[in-house]
Amino acid sequence: MGLIISDTAPRIQYTAANTQTQFTIPFEFFADADIKVIKTASNGTDTTLTLASSPANATQYSVEGAGVSSGGTRRITLGGASTNGDKYTIFRELAVERTSDFPVSGNFPIETLNTELDKIIAMIQQVERDLKFSPKAAATTANTYNLTFPNLVANKFLTVNSGGTALEFTQDVTNVN
């Protein structure tokens, strides 16, 4: 049976309490490998943790609740205690792919269709999540079409050209007037 994909962002972030090892996952996912975890230490260093069926230390985690809709237990468990103040970002990351094909005749696999539709919605949620972390223009802005970032130039500020039509790297960071 397919999942019921709720309108929940497929990402959550926790600030760990000392020795905490479990974190709830509030969104649906299909397989353990769909869940990714990044630990951000208090000094700002990010570490991508490793999925393990039996995690042996705090750089590894296990997952519970794949395929569970609302009402079930969905969480990660670290293989060792967290450090107070570390942040854990947990998110769903599905490969954008089609994994089934349907026959042109004969029995129609409704359960497979439901799973494919669920995965499409989950992928759309991932795109929505990523867009929320991207800069965007206001809906009322008139000149947002064809906005292209130029190639990076060392020691230059990104500015708008004099015609207001493009971005460019012009002002030297060592000569700010």
Summary of the structure (lengths in Angstrom):
residues: 177
radius of gyration: 22.0
end to end distance: 63.9
largest distance: 73.8
contacts: 408
relative contact order: 0.18
helix: 15%
strand: 25%
